[in-house]
């Protein structure tokens, strides 16, 4: 038993092992799923089972804490939060915390903690991100600012214009005009991984791009902000680029910079989850999907990783396949390997 690798997964309460096997404990007469939060049993009293039927055949009762016969508590919570997200997305007005909690049968404080733990956002932040996405969608489709405002659930122009710059990173008129007159400061530097471009709006860092060709990085920035006013060759701003370069070379330094994160509500949930992955660790796309409460959205998670424009600041390089192998990376798989090797080496010191 001690040599069975599944025992280590039980000790670690590995949630990814749920459904792969079960275990029973002779001294308590119960059977559990691997992630059971109960105190770890003495391994001499534990028997492993490849199927749920085999665990039931012991004649033991199912554990009340981990519910091995049905959906796990974590899975149940994820389903509850998914329901709450749908309520937010389908509501014309932003639902209150109390209304959401009542709808899913939880207390407001517990629901708030659970929502943030699963999605990485508070219910209010999620509603704001969803509303921002609806505003962008309306403006991108050619609607007037007024039409986009009401379609996104704003009932007054005052409330909309009060929040619009925070939602879009610029005024609605500028957004509809492709970022016309928005100022984007940028500079290009060099790292051991090649060229790096860092660009910022007034709100924060909006792009961190890696590549072999500095001119190509600038063209990519121009494509992203086609009508913005790009401002380069700023000595003060180059100091910020040096900070980012330092983080690329030494991830343990940390990167505490304001970010201008522009994406859909789903993308922002994914990106928030990525920012919570510690330096030196990796998780699978499947695990990220589970953490944000959308366990079936593995492909969408991969798409959000690919859409990330903030290399290293939003560490999509820390997401790997289920078997631990490296998948695609917007700035090249070899750069992803170097970043992960560099971060892993920090944990070995």
Secondary structure by P-SEA (a helix, b strand, c coil): ccccaaaaaaaaccccccccbbbbbccccccccccccccccccccbbbbccaaaaaacccccccccccccccaaaaaaaaaaaaaaaaaaccccccaaaaaaaacccaaaaaaaaaaaccccaaaaaaaaaaaaaaaaaaacccaaaaaaaaccccaaaaaacccccccccaaaaaaccccbbbbbccccccccbbbbbbcccccccccccccaaaaaaaaaaaccccccccccaaaaaaaaaaaaaaacccccccccccccccaaaaaaaaaaaaccccccccaaaaaaaaccccaaaaaaaaaaacccccccccccccccccccccccccaaaaaaaaaaaaaaaac
